[in-house]
Every structure is written in C-alpha cells, then in structure tokens.
Amino acid sequence: MAIFSTFTLAIPVAHAATNNPTAPAMHHFHTPPANFNPLNVSDAQLEEYGFPVRPTNPQYLSGWIAAMKTFRVMLKPTFKVRYIRKTMPKGKLLNPKVETTSNTIEHAVNPIWSGYLDYAQNATYNFTDLQGTFIASPIDSAYSSTGSHYSSWFGFGGYSGLEGHNSPYVLQSGISATLNSAGNTSFAPFWEIGGFNYEQNLGYLAIYSGDTMYVDISYTVNAGGDFKYFVENESTGKAVSGYVEDSSGYYDGTEAEAITEANSVDGQINCGDFHSVSFNNISTNSISNQRYGITDQDSPYQIFRLTAEDSNDTVLINASQPTSSSSFVTYWHNAT
C-alpha cells in the first residue's frame, strides 16, 4: 500500500499489559490524480488510492458501481483521536429460531447493538471485507435530549456470548450522529477499535440528514495485519479512506456485522430517536473469496439478528426481518 502519512497511537496506561496487542499505526493514501475515475482503473490502482475492492459477484457489483459513479473528491483523514470508555456487548440467544427461505437466522439480544451479525465457525472461514450502504437518519429533537446520539457502522468482531465465543475488540467504521443544542443532528465519520477505549474522528466529511453513506471495511492478512476503511457520502461524492497497520491483535474475522448502536459512554446510554436506518446491498467476503449478502449466509456460517435491550428488557433498537438477501432496517425502540 502507498503510505502518505503516518500516526501511531500510544496505548492508554490502563491497557499497557504485556499480553495486549501492539499499538496500531494509522495511514492515509496518496491523493488520487485530477479526474480520477475508479470505474476505469485497475485493481492495483484502486488499492493504491484507497478505494474498495471491485466485487466479482455480479449481484453485489452493482452497489460498488453506484458508489464509484458518484465519487468526486477524496478527503484526508485528520487522525483526531477522542478517548472514550465504551461498553462492549455481551449477548444471549433467544428461541425460537427465525426461519427464512434459504437459511436459519438466530435471534440474540445485548445492551447496545442492533442489526445483523454473521459468524464463522472457525478462522478458516474468516471474513475479510464488508461493504454496502445505509442512510444518515436524523435524531428527532421532539423525543430526544441534547447530546443524545447513535451510530451506524460495519465491523469485524467485538460481540461476545455467541456459541461461547469471546471477542473483546471490534474494528469498525461508519458514522456517528449527535443532537446538538440547536436541535439539529451533527454527523461525523469515524473508525474505531472498540474495546480499546477510543474513537477516531475522520475529519470534515459533510453529511446531511437523509444522505446515503457507502462504507467498505477490509482486512489484509499479512505479518501485522492491515485494516482498511472507506467512507463515501454518495449524495455529495466526497469520501475519506485510510488503513491501520499492526491491527492483527484487534482483528476477529469470525464475526462481520452491520450495526446501529445505542452508544454507551462511561456506562450511560442516551440513544436519540432516529426513527429508522435502512441498510442496503450489505455483502461480506471471506478468505475463500466467497461473497454473500449479510442475511443470506450458508453453512459453515451462522446469521444472528441482534436486538438492543436495556436491563429491564425494554427494546432500545430493533432490526427488521431481512427485506432481501442483503438489506434490512433498524428501528428506534420497537417501532416496527
């Protein structure tokens, strides 16, 4: 990969134990030349300038083409780190299983995540790419307090409690939304190592209510492991991308998820009323180069529909049944 800039994150003292992963080194890519058209370049050039891989499966190629057609400008991430202490979800399975036409989807609940999670039974089938779109939904000030927030993102790992699996970290990228004092929603793109107690804001990428966001995350298996993110606002054509070296200690490729999160900071959840978030054309790729819709995996993978509930079993965010093999909707509270 072509390195343009580097920033190394120091590990917080609370996580400086000898068995902790190496601190990641963060980079962004060379700026694409003027009039760069990702539709007309080689795979090597896409990688050089930080664009997502071109799917070979025709069913999911259309979503990639739509995103690349709208591309106009690549912005540079600012590498602004915000240290926070976030709760990582631990879930439990519910019965009965939810049957679909082609597979079985299991239902699980946890305190903060809602959406779909695909689980590989072992690392032989690890996920290496996740891409698709979701809508930047505003927070309704009539039912939400100033400072309330939520986030929508794609990630690898971070969910413990499924089939006895423990996953302390999540590599993730997407957007966060916060209700400001004027009653408007402020959106910000980010990438994060959940469980490592910080979030990295990616700088100024203008996002407005109702915009369509295309996100791609990928992981390259090498000596240290590279986590790559690409966030594009399809409504404006502006994008930001970068990658993180030495991320293998945080990577759990047995899980790939598309999530709306009721963000928990210092143990407090204040999830704003976003009504609903539509996820579309969400697909995963694996080490074996098999691409599937996130709600249409077959053995040896399992699919979990996640519901966020508080300690009183009150639904915070609920995920719909699949609207296609790769699409679904998340709802604030239980407004399905």
NUNUPA-984118 format. One line per 8 residues: number of its first residue (from 1); their letters; for each residue z negated, x, y of N, C-alpha, C. Coordinates in steps of 0.001 Angstrom, whole numbers, plus 500000, padded with zeros to 6 digits. Each point is the difference from the previous one (the first is absolute). Example, Ala and Ser with C-alpha at 12.3 -4.5 7.8 and 13.67 -1.06 7.14 Angstrom:
1) as) 492200/513190/494310/500000/499110/501190/500000/500900/501200 | 500720/499650/501050/499940/500820/501190/499270/499230/501090
// end
This chain:
1) maifstft) 500000/500831/498808/500000/499169/501192/500000/500874/501253 | 500626/499519/501056/500092/500761/501230/498785/499732/500873 | 499173/500990/500208/498770/499846/500763/500285/500208/501473 | 499565/499070/500842/500173/500136/501438/498686/500311/500685 | 498929/499403/499523/498693/500222/500595/498934/499824/498942 | 498892/500705/500149/498940/499967/498997/498653/499753/500663 | 499171/499215/499319/498625/499755/500443/499146/499903/498761 | 498951/500808/499899/499115/499984/498839/498695/499312/500355
9) laipvaha) 499586/499080/499181/498790/499222/500225/498801/500693/499369 | 498960/500186/500777/498765/500563/499459/499233/498918/499255 | 499469/500343/498842/499237/499032/499215/498662/499719/500673 | 499641/498732/500198/498675/499686/500553/498893/500587/499137 | 498883/500343/500628/498902/500644/499293/499541/499167/498811 | 499981/498686/500154/499516/499127/498927/500873/500067/498759 | 501206/500557/500134/500909/500065/498864/500337/501440/499619 | 499147/500937/500348/500314/501409/499794/499528/500525/498652
17) atnnptap) 499784/499138/499038/499584/500443/498673/501107/500805/499336 | 499631/500910/499101/500981/500910/499405/501007/499286/499117 | 499675/498812/499503/500934/499294/499130/500902/499041/500780 | 499978/500052/501335/500846/499142/500804/501396/500590/500126 | 501002/499170/500237/501358/500497/500147/500148/500896/501222 | 501090/500776/500008/500314/500860/501131/500369/499164/501214 | 499612/500463/501200/500378/499288/501215/501511/499991/500133 | 500588/498861/500371/501459/499908/500075/500554/500643/501257
25) amhhfhtp) 501230/500505/499904/500734/500509/501151/501087/498992/500338 | 500028/499535/501258/500895/498928/500405/501191/500550/500782 | 501173/499454/499730/501224/500482/500632/500863/498841/500463 | 500884/500280/500977/501097/499076/500223/501313/500764/499879 | 501074/499257/499909/501294/500561/499659/500792/500384/501249 | 501100/500758/499787/500932/500248/501087/500524/498684/500553 | 500213/499952/501303/500574/498813/500622/501456/499859/499596 | 500413/498823/499540/501410/499823/499638/500918/500249/501195
33) panfnpln) 501195/500526/499767/500935/500220/501105/500439/498689/500639 | 500576/500100/501185/500486/498816/500700/501020/499262/499142 | 499936/498669/500068/500927/499136/499259/499854/500138/498485 | 498826/500418/499554/499748/500129/498565/500034/498622/499346 | 500778/499881/498937/500110/498740/499273/499552/500211/498564 | 498802/499527/499627/499495/500242/498641/500851/499381/498908 | 500851/499054/500339/500868/499377/498993/501117/500923/499556 | 500310/501024/500823/501185/500826/499745/499680/501452/499688
41) vsdaqlee) 498769/500289/499574/499618/501384/499728/499560/500143/498547 | 499851/501238/499576/499605/500285/498623/498517/499758/499799 | 499595/499950/498729/498580/499860/499688/499203/501185/500539 | 500598/501194/499963/499326/501193/500512/499745/499887/501496 | 500939/499437/500746/499810/499821/501443/498971/498915/500295 | 499970/498952/499183/498962/498990/500170/498622/500629/499866 | 499833/500844/498999/498711/500663/499780/499679/500952/501146 | 500993/500743/500473/499782/500986/501052/499462/499360/501278
49) ygfpvrpt) 500489/498810/500319/499620/499358/501251/498956/498896/499820 | 499436/499910/498797/498849/499120/499804/500317/498554/499731 | 501196/499717/499466/500365/498623/499676/499680/499684/498538 | 499804/498731/499682/499674/499632/498615/501177/500184/499062 | 499670/500182/498735/501015/500195/498974/500882/498764/499903 | 501265/500209/499702/500963/498904/499834/499865/499437/498580 | 499580/498735/499838/499856/499437/498650/501341/499943/499278 | 499956/500227/498699/501221/499884/499196/500154/498617/499399
57) npqylsgw) 498895/499244/499929/500056/498644/499467/500591/499071/501056 | 501157/499372/499724/500658/499155/501010/499106/498884/500517 | 499068/499510/499186/499140/498897/500410/499117/500383/501177 | 499619/501281/500077/499102/500451/501054/500691/500886/501032 | 501249/500357/499739/500759/500783/500964/500238/499216/501286 | 500141/498675/499902/500319/499178/501167/498915/500089/501070 | 498717/500051/499580/498914/500102/500963/500026/501327/500730 | 500301/501073/499262/500105/501327/500605/501157/500030/500996
65) iaamktfr) 501126/499438/499620/501165/499975/500895/499678/499237/501277 | 499311/498861/499880/499646/499213/501177/499142/500815/500965 | 499039/500762/499457/499135/500823/500845/500774/501138/500648 | 500872/500639/499248/500755/501131/500542/501037/499546/501027 | 500497/498786/499854/500958/499470/500977/499350/499803/501367 | 498733/499647/500007/499326/499731/501273/499445/501269/500638 | 499974/501131/499274/499402/501230/500537/500724/500473/501259 | 499183/500406/500997/500542/500532/501255/499377/501330/500394
73) vmlkptfk) 498648/500093/499920/499291/501166/500537/498864/500389/499060 | 499849/501319/499747/498866/500502/499239/498981/500595/500965 | 498788/499484/499991/498922/500500/500839/499167/501023/499228 | 499268/500830/500724/499141/500999/499371/498570/499468/499922 | 499363/500104/498847/498586/499590/499915/499130/500913/500845 | 498918/499451/500521/499133/500772/500891/498871/500698/499259 | 499783/499653/498735/498919/500593/499218/498631/499783/500634 | 499801/498822/500577/498714/499661/500590/499097/499423/498932
81) vryirktm) 498914/500681/499708/499092/499601/498922/498835/499203/500564 | 499720/498863/499363/498842/499180/500362/499087/499944/498783 | 498828/500621/500089/499067/500011/498879/499258/498675/499918 | 500049/499391/498852/499321/498739/499777/499368/500029/498609 | 499084/499096/499778/499383/499896/498675/500366/498640/499425 | 500920/500023/499047/500549/498754/499462/499506/499762/498582 | 499854/498729/499680/499618/499604/498657/501213/500032/499093 | 499878/500595/498811/501068/499961/499016/499710/498871/499020
89) pkgkllnp) 501041/499262/499606/499764/498793/499197/499683/500291/498543 | 499094/499241/499466/499764/499946/498564/500174/498548/499584 | 500799/499773/498980/500381/498638/499673/499534/499551/498631 | 500185/498708/499762/499731/499433/498692/501149/499073/499627 | 500265/499906/498717/501073/499141/499516/499517/498565/499868 | 500928/499086/500217/499712/498583/499810/500878/499451/498889 | 499552/498971/499383/500794/499291/498985/500203/498556/500463 | 501049/499320/499597/501020/500481/499066/501054/500862/500686
97) kvettsnt) 500852/500613/499217/501125/500737/500534/501025/499021/500565 | 500742/500471/500990/501021/499175/500626/501344/500335/499372 | 500620/499039/499369/501259/500252/499313/501179/499822/500957 | 500979/500889/499909/501256/499852/500728/501129/499980/498983 | 501212/499848/500479/501118/499834/499082/500295/501246/499182 | 499701/501185/500550/500409/501216/499311/498853/500923/499633 | 498799/499727/500454/498899/500916/499738/498678/499271/500207 | 498926/500737/499873/498667/499451/500204/499358/500680/501197
105) iehavnpi) 499488/499192/500922/499310/500518/501175/498525/499656/499868 | 499160/501025/500075/498563/499782/499936/499431/499877/501406 | 498908/499260/500130/499384/499754/501296/498713/500805/500096 | 499812/500683/501119/498781/500782/500218/499506/499766/501417 | 498688/500069/500190/499411/499832/501323/499266/501271/500399 | 499887/500219/501328/499332/501155/500572/499639/499647/501437 | 499247/500844/500705/499538/499602/501336/501058/500019/501104 | 501065/500818/499907/500828/500221/501200/501508/499985/499783
113) wsgyldya) 500522/500162/498792/501443/500098/499786/500562/498694/499449 | 501183/499630/500496/500734/498887/499421/501486/500356/499961 | 500654/499641/498916/501411/500320/499821/500289/500199/498531 | 500864/500946/499703/500344/500293/498609/499835/501485/499713 | 499467/500274/498813/499789/501365/499533/500618/500139/498621 | 500811/501030/499815/500559/500326/498695/499237/501178/499429 | 499681/499900/498716/499163/501006/499354/500709/500566/498781 | 500147/501329/499972/500581/500692/498849/498879/500402/499055
121) qnatynft) 500224/499844/498720/498938/500242/499032/499620/501471/499881 | 500908/500899/500346/499658/501421/500041/500969/500717/500922 | 499688/501274/500298/500750/500760/500998/501450/500271/499593 | 500335/499811/498740/501388/500172/499561/500930/499063/500756 | 499462/498883/500467/500798/498975/500671/499674/499898/501492 | 499473/501067/500587/499549/499971/501383/501070/499492/500969 | 499533/499297/501028/500869/499553/501076/500236/501141/500992 | 501227/500101/500492/500345/501061/500937/500597/499477/501296
129) dlqgtfia) 500302/498704/500091/500604/499460/501216/499690/498508/500099 | 499810/499534/501217/499761/498580/500268/500625/499690/501347 | 500873/498975/500051/500675/499699/501252/500244/498499/500125 | 500153/499540/501240/500261/498594/500266/499633/499655/501429 | 499931/498697/500302/499717/499554/501360/498842/499006/500028 | 499381/499889/501168/499042/498932/500269/500053/499685/501484 | 499446/498847/500370/500030/499534/501378/498718/500406/500734 | 500152/500440/501247/498841/500297/500851/499485/498686/500574
137) spidsays) 499015/499418/499353/499483/498688/500403/498892/500153/501029 | 500033/499237/501094/498970/500110/501030/498689/499366/499556 | 498912/500434/500622/498686/499404/499764/499811/498838/500979 | 499600/498873/499484/499813/498795/500807/498668/500093/500740 | 500068/500106/501339/498781/500172/500795/499125/498757/500005 | 500571/498839/499649/499211/498763/499981/498971/500001/498882 | 500234/500795/498966/499106/500011/498845/499466/501400/499693 | 500173/500934/500937/499620/501392/499738/499320/500586/501225
145) stgshyss) 499102/500937/499768/499277/500642/501098/500701/501289/500418 | 499739/500410/501231/500547/501266/500486/499565/501143/499084 | 500955/500839/499642/499703/501112/499101/500234/499694/498540 | 500248/498739/499660/500304/499682/498600/501338/500602/499619 | 500179/500257/498733/501179/500754/499607/500330/499758/498535 | 501153/500525/499605/500433/500032/498611/501087/501054/499903 | 500449/500299/498807/501108/500942/499835/500866/499572/498824 | 501271/500356/500065/500942/499800/498896/500609/501351/499665
153) wfgfggys) 500083/500314/498700/500416/501347/499635/500432/500076/498548 | 500636/501127/499651/500329/500351/498621/499180/501224/499625 | 499602/500103/498715/499177/501134/499624/500083/500362/498531 | 499490/501194/499696/499818/500486/498629/498502/500180/499769 | 499442/499312/498984/498615/500218/499603/498999/499260/500883 | 498713/500270/499739/498924/499513/500841/499261/498779/499513 | 500456/499375/498896/499348/498772/499529/499294/500290/498680 | 498693/499838/499992/499206/500266/498801/499558/498697/499335
161) gleghnsp) 499882/500036/498701/499475/498854/499274/501001/499311/499104 | 501254/500405/500023/501013/499397/499140/500081/500774/498692 | 499763/499311/498901/500053/500632/498678/499099/501233/499934 | 498904/499989/500748/499069/501123/500007/500478/501200/500791 | 501081/499835/500762/500598/501110/500742/499241/500248/501298 | 499751/501280/500313/499342/500382/501240/500983/500761/500876 | 500190/499546/501253/500969/500619/500902/499371/500128/501385 | 499400/501154/500331/499219/500111/501237/500816/500136/501275
169) yvlqsgis) 501293/500374/499910/500800/500223/501192/501278/499175/499961 | 500519/499678/501192/501296/499346/500104/500830/500723/501062 | 501237/500359/499649/500979/500500/500956/500800/498801/500476 | 499992/499717/501309/500559/498752/500471/500659/500165/501369 | 500911/499062/500308/500630/499982/501320/500421/498574/500314 | 499912/499638/501285/500377/498664/500427/499651/499811/501457 | 499501/498796/500359/499608/499721/501377/498635/499337/500021 | 499252/500279/501065/498745/499300/500246/500186/499087/501204
177) atlnsagn) 499227/498923/500048/500079/499033/501090/498596/499724/500527 | 499840/499990/501330/498695/499779/500623/500159/499025/501159 | 499077/499030/500114/500014/499058/501109/499299/500640/501199 | 500738/500166/501110/499403/500645/501164/499326/498983/500923 | 499388/500496/501074/499203/499146/500887/500843/498987/500759 | 501310/500239/500098/500893/499061/500670/500468/498888/499068 | 499563/500038/498748/500403/498986/499036/501330/500276/499351 | 500503/501231/500154/501272/500397/499388/499745/500927/498818
185) tsfapfwe) 500985/500098/499121/499882/500853/498826/500670/501337/500258 | 499244/501072/499792/500545/501359/500099/500269/500513/498595 | 501216/500486/499774/500381/500539/498695/500140/501515/500081 | 499685/500679/498908/500144/501458/499956/500396/500429/498592 | 501002/500882/499875/500342/500543/498684/499000/501073/499596 | 499779/500155/498701/499044/501013/499554/500343/500483/498603 | 499458/501152/499651/499865/500376/498601/498544/500400/499811 | 499545/499965/498771/498568/500181/499773/499742/500487/498579
193) iggfnyeq) 498930/500770/499857/499404/500239/498687/498730/499162/499957 | 500102/498789/499460/498837/499147/499881/498993/500614/499051 | 498720/499936/500369/498946/500643/499229/499644/501365/500540 | 500822/500507/500934/499766/501304/500612/499452/499827/501413 | 499808/498738/500386/499324/499628/501237/500751/500348/501276 | 501320/499884/499979/500715/500086/501266/501342/499294/499876 | 500500/499632/501167/501315/499380/500097/500818/500785/501015 | 501255/500257/499705/500852/500750/500903/500988/499073/500691
201) nlgylaiy) 499800/499795/501307/500943/499222/500794/501273/500822/500195 | 501153/499362/499835/501271/500721/500079/500614/499989/501384 | 499255/499568/501009/500492/500087/501362/500761/498770/500436 | 500813/500182/501020/500619/498850/500651/501259/499555/499268 | 499865/498937/499255/501135/499282/499431/499782/498544/500402 | 500763/499522/500968/499784/498657/500526/500197/498961/498895 | 498990/499147/499820/500047/498924/499012/499541/498725/500692 | 500764/498936/499825/499693/498730/500637/499827/498918/498932
209) sgdtmyvd) 499305/498953/500368/499757/498896/499076/501313/499461/499446 | 500059/499863/498682/501186/499482/499341/501023/501036/499606 | 499781/501273/500382/500950/501051/499625/499991/500228/498497 | 501143/500427/499467/500120/500338/498586/499800/501494/499830 | 499015/500372/499189/499677/501404/499760/500516/500423/498624 | 500747/501100/499971/500442/500585/498734/499161/501250/499762 | 499361/500067/498842/499141/501141/499664/500413/500559/498652 | 500051/501314/499926/500250/500687/498731/498962/501105/499851
217) isytvnag) 499328/500040/498850/499133/501130/499675/500498/500610/498698 | 499870/501313/499894/500447/500662/498777/499125/501205/499734 | 500029/500440/498764/499209/501163/499595/500886/500929/499177 | 500022/501270/500376/500772/501017/499284/499050/500836/499162 | 500252/500046/498720/499159/500770/499090/500407/501469/500085 | 499121/500822/500572/500199/501454/500049/498631/500661/499964 | 499928/501278/500356/498752/500742/499842/498833/499345/500739 | 500229/499584/501252/498921/499395/500768/500113/498501/500137
225) gdfkyfve) 501225/499488/499829/500253/498579/500153/500289/499625/501440 | 501142/499354/500251/500380/499577/501351/500031/498482/500081 | 499251/499453/500937/500024/498563/500290/500828/499789/501258 | 501021/499151/499913/500930/499780/501102/499914/498544/500445 | 500063/499776/501305/499979/498644/500547/501146/499826/501004 | 500506/498791/500063/501064/499623/500949/499694/498580/500438 | 499815/499803/501307/499697/498683/500550/501044/499686/501059 | 500751/498919/499802/501032/499612/500965/499777/498564/500469
233) nestgkav) 500137/499804/501300/500040/498653/500546/501464/499565/499987 | 500368/499165/499027/501391/499578/499891/500445/499198/501221 | 499055/499406/500706/500340/499174/501153/500408/500841/501209 | 499586/501274/500036/500363/500891/501111/500840/501192/499554 | 499996/500299/498701/500738/501150/499492/499280/501318/500150 | 498747/499983/500459/499234/501234/500163/499137/500246/498764 | 499852/501281/499648/499281/500357/498773/499162/501252/500222 | 499049/500231/499098/499197/501214/499984/499827/500411/498544
241) sgyvedss) 500022/501311/499735/499834/500467/498619/499321/501357/499996 | 499478/500356/498840/499365/501292/499823/499580/500167/498560 | 499379/501137/499685/499498/500189/498644/498754/500857/500000 | 499277/499912/498906/498685/500604/499870/500011/500912/498779 | 499830/501286/500228/499922/500955/498890/498598/499997/499400 | 499899/500606/498814/498705/500178/499337/499259/498679/499839 | 500747/498940/499643/499389/498674/499883/499753/499586/498555 | 500215/500936/499047/499884/499618/498589/498594/499538/499642
249) gyydgtea) 498976/500542/500664/498633/499602/499704/499665/498583/500415 | 500875/499403/500830/499775/498636/500469/500959/498998/499364 | 500940/500494/499223/501068/499152/499464/499623/499412/498652 | 500030/498686/499914/499844/499289/498732/501251/499159/499810 | 500972/500556/499295/501281/499330/499807/499973/498892/498978 | 498847/499748/499371/499934/498890/499053/499896/498652/500713 | 499780/500024/501330/499919/498766/500773/500982/500045/501173 | 500733/498912/500191/500840/499823/501189/499739/498592/500517
257) eaiteans) 499750/499860/501322/499600/498706/500518/500635/499704/501354 | 500210/498703/500253/500419/499479/501306/498906/499045/500444 | 499353/500299/501144/498698/499405/500301/499910/499521/501450 | 499313/498870/500186/499407/499653/501290/498495/500190/499837 | 499408/500752/500913/498601/500409/499855/499116/499402/501090 | 498861/499461/499587/498944/499613/500933/499184/501249/500278 | 500381/500752/501006/499435/501331/500214/498489/499971/500110 | 499379/500930/499301/498548/500148/500042/499674/501356/500601
265) vdgqincg) 499302/500008/501115/499592/501232/500669/498487/500022/500074 | 499403/501072/499470/498544/500114/499930/499368/498779/499336 | 500696/499466/498990/499474/498897/499217/500162/498633/500622 | 500601/499911/501197/500162/498726/500693/501453/499531/499920 | 500212/498752/499559/501335/499420/499930/500165/498998/501134 | 501055/500181/500793/500314/499077/501095/501502/499753/499973 | 500433/499198/499054/501429/499783/499770/500512/498890/500907 | 500975/500328/500857/500583/499011/500891/500898/499027/499265
273) dfhsvsfn) 500170/498814/500569/500840/498955/499407/501467/500310/500283 | 500674/500592/499020/501419/500343/500152/500907/498921/499418 | 499423/498912/499524/500717/498894/499354/500650/500454/498691 | 501107/500749/500081/500662/500451/498768/500835/501244/500276 | 500215/500787/498945/500885/501164/500052/500981/499886/498840 | 501275/500023/500294/501042/499918/498971/500433/501396/499585 | 499926/500281/498704/500471/501255/499419/501307/499714/499258 | 501018/500837/500226/501304/499752/499393/500631/501282/499472
281) nistnsis) 500765/499848/498921/500753/501109/499410/499108/501191/499676 | 498800/499747/499469/499072/501080/499671/500326/500520/498608 | 500359/501270/499912/500348/500582/498702/499307/501332/499816 | 499757/500338/498737/499379/501273/499641/500968/500830/499164 | 499825/501307/500079/500734/500914/499125/498983/500882/499293 | 500354/500470/498819/499054/500769/499179/500569/501369/499661 | 499183/500800/499337/500435/501322/499552/501249/499902/499146 | 500107/498935/499241/501164/499807/499131/501207/499430/500749
289) nqrygitd) 499886/499872/501334/501080/499523/500860/500408/498571/499657 | 499016/499160/499712/500225/498585/499753/499460/499215/501190 | 500867/499248/500686/499576/499233/501167/499896/498518/499645 | 498848/499406/500364/499747/498591/499727/499420/499332/501243 | 500144/498671/500074/499281/499247/501005/498511/500045/499716 | 499179/499986/501039/498564/500203/499817/499362/498868/499193 | 500610/498830/499981/499454/498899/499206/500809/499766/498724 | 500759/501007/499575/500885/499825/498844/499990/501224/499085
297) qdspyqif) 498838/500626/499842/499881/501139/499107/499878/499524/498553 | 500495/500818/499078/499832/499749/498579/499127/501087/499390 | 499621/499824/498754/499227/501012/499281/500735/501343/500103 | 499262/501112/500224/498551/500203/499901/499230/499767/501299 | 500542/499201/500909/499320/499733/501260/499309/498637/499963 | 498936/499877/500808/499318/498732/500190/500060/499633/501480 | 500058/498699/500278/500054/499509/501369/498712/499241/500303 | 499430/500275/501175/498791/499311/500426/500223/499353/501365
305) rltaedsn) 499700/498710/500081/499966/499312/501294/498575/500094/500516 | 499829/500555/501191/498684/500288/500544/499612/498973/501054 | 498760/499535/499916/499419/499120/501005/498786/500689/500604 | 499907/499985/501337/498834/500562/500686/498957/498911/500201 | 498794/500216/499458/498895/499053/500135/498750/500726/500460 | 499177/499326/500792/498743/500615/500411/498935/499803/498925 | 498780/500426/500296/498929/499959/499002/499578/498584/499638 | 500422/499025/500829/499690/498596/499715/501165/499293/499314
313) dtvlinas) 500968/500772/499517/501197/499474/499334/500882/499178/500933 | 499877/500241/501294/500884/499363/500980/501284/500817/500141 | 501139/499344/499877/501272/500710/500073/500250/500471/501428 | 500270/501304/500159/500381/500568/501291/501509/500035/500150 | 500692/500502/498955/501460/500056/499989/500463/499672/498587 | 501007/499177/499902/500526/499601/498699/501479/500341/499928 | 500483/500331/498821/501422/500304/499781/500643/498854/499236 | 501190/499620/500413/500717/498914/499337/500505/500437/498636
321) qptssssf) 500446/499037/499214/500787/500336/498828/501301/500655/500474 | 500637/500803/499167/501243/500649/500428/501048/498979/500434 | 500646/500286/501134/501110/499156/500436/501330/500510/499455 | 499985/501214/499440/501129/500579/499271/499435/501158/499199 | 500876/500799/499375/499511/501143/499224/499431/501099/500881 | 500186/499885/501314/499555/501084/500878/499421/499493/501316 | 499653/498717/500095/499535/499432/501262/498792/499088/499782 | 499140/499933/501026/498824/499126/499969/499473/499866/501419
329) vtywhnat) 498955/499185/500182/499397/499778/501304/498488/500142/499871 | 499363/500655/500977/498544/499999/500063/499553/499059/501110 | 498847/499330/499779/499493/498991/500918/498578/500333/500423 | 499725/499824/501290/498623/500103/500493/499180/498854/499431 | 498806/500304/499553/499139/499059/499289/500791/499377/498856 | 499922/498733/499784/500658/499418/498847/501037/498968/500431 | 500737/500353/501070/500924/499039/500601/501349/499985/499308 | 500004/499873/498671/501262/499967/499268/500530/498578/499944
// end
